Amino acid sequence: MENLDKLKKEALQLIEKAKSLPSLKELEVKFLGRKGQLTTLLRDLKNLPENKRKRAGQDLNILKTELENTFSKKEKTLEKTDMEANLSKEFFDTTYPGAERQTGAIHILSQTQKEVEDIFSQMGFMIVDGPEIESEYYNFEGLNIPADHPARDMQDTFFIEGKPDRKQGRLVLRTHTSPNQVRAMEKYGAPLRMIVPGRVFRNEATDARHEHTFHQVEGMLIDKEISIATLKGIMKEFLSRLFGKEVEVRFRPGYFPFVEPGMELDFSCLLCNGKGCRVCKKTGWVEFMGAGMTHEHVLRAGGVDPKKYQGWAFGFGLERLVMMRYGINDIRYFQGGDLRFINQFK
Ligand code: FA5
């Protein structure tokens, strides 16, 4: 027991004094290692008379645990001091410019689509989605464009191979968002107030204003006593809110088989404030979208009674809107993948 007390005292003192991790490790080997002092005592227990062996064993084990705990506490303290010492040795220039992190961003078309959705939702329109692969029926027939109608040539498209369905016809990549007029009336009935933003496809020779894949926003309002005046008011309000300044709109006659009468809507050129410039071809107006009062045939296809309800619909190109807003002179930049273009809109 006396030896044990001495050993304990010595060990605790040495641990306390240890100044570095290697010297602490040496001490640990000295006392608790395979040939260490405490281990040797434990091994020699068997030489003690039986009546003393149990007590001595207990005492030795208590001391072993105590030393182990003290070693690990001291180890932690030394580690911390080491780290602090290293840090104070390092020179850290807080004025050095940081490394720029490359971050992703939302595409300008998606950003604008979100703004369009927000403005229309504030005016009570719901946001509807529809399939990009459409049936010939919804893309054409339901919209009063039968197979032999010359208006089909206005929107040449890509057909999907496969057997045509007896009622729905073949599958096509939708040429416009208008198929959702009939789809939404079938699903939600009348009255109805909705917009459908989405990607559309055309078999088109591309140029600065035409893409084969672009985005449209369809709009439809069906209710009682609805007239073109409501459409004019809503579009004027929408454009003024989007551009943050008063925008004038005007109608011109236009032909689409699914509206009667049909028209196109122009808005006053925002680049020259209607004075006439290169972009608006000196007219002061920019062509914006197709629209009109919904044709009876389309209302009926959607299960809505034309004697009870009227409505209007419109469809505009999202790319053309963004081009006007930011003065972009070629539509092909949107899908070109050039980061110098994309990153301007972060
Ligand atoms: C239509 O697609 C009709 N569905 C619009 C409509 C809806 C009329 C509801 C009546 C009622 P149009 O083919 O004109 O119409 O296209 C509408 C808009 O899409 C155009 O004004 C233009 O902004 C945009 N657009 C058309 N073709 C292209 C193209 N190849 N590339 C980029 N934008 C295009």
Boltz pocket constraint, residues with backbone or C-beta under 6 A from the ligand:
constraints:
  - pocket:
      binder: B
      contacts: [[A, 154], [A, 175], [A, 176], [A, 177], [A, 178], [A, 202], [A, 204], [A, 209], [A, 210], [A, 211], [A, 212], [A, 214], [A, 215], [A, 216], [A, 219], [A, 256], [A, 259], [A, 263], [A, 287], [A, 288], [A, 289], [A, 290], [A, 291], [A, 292], [A, 313], [A, 314], [A, 315], [A, 316], [A, 317], [A, 318], [A, 319], [A, 320], [A, 331]]
      max_distance: 6.0
